[in-house]
Each structure stands twice: as structure tokens, then as C-alpha cells.
Amino acid sequence: MVEKQFQFCVFDPEGDYDELDHAISVGNVKTPPNEEAVLKLLRKSATNAVVNTQALETAPTRRSNNPQHKKVVALTPATRPPRK
């Protein structure tokens, strides 16, 4: 993707891509990703992001009831390019 100059955003639930070349990681095992920081990075067309979601708590039953999970789900459409 980098060679073709595509911008990318990786959602990383296990922290496997924290040190991915040509990308900036947001969030870590102790700190949840900041929505505004991710969007700010992605507004720069040449910047790639890794969203580390390890610090997001998961609800014991349905993750969709977890407010932190809802933030990540809400962020996902914002990472897509606008349709033409």
C-alpha cells in the first residue's frame, strides 16, 4: 500500500502492529485510542494510522453495549474516504 501511495488505517485489537513501518500508532495497552487524534492523522493524506484498541474494555456479554466499543464503531466510517 505504501509503494502505491495509498493511505491506510489498521484497527489493531492485539497490539501486533504498533511498530508498523510508515504508520503512526494511536493508543496502547494502557491508553485507549483518542478519536480526535486518529481523525487528525487521517486528515493528512500522506499519514497512515494504527488504532490500537487493547485498552478498550469489552463488556462481558455484548460488546455493542460498551461505550468504548461504540466509539470505535463510530470512528470506523470516518476513516473511509468520501464516496464520489
Summary of the structure (lengths in Angstrom):
residues: 84
radius of gyration: 13.2
end to end distance: 21.0
largest distance: 41.5
contacts: 201
relative contact order: 0.22
helix: 27%
strand: 13%
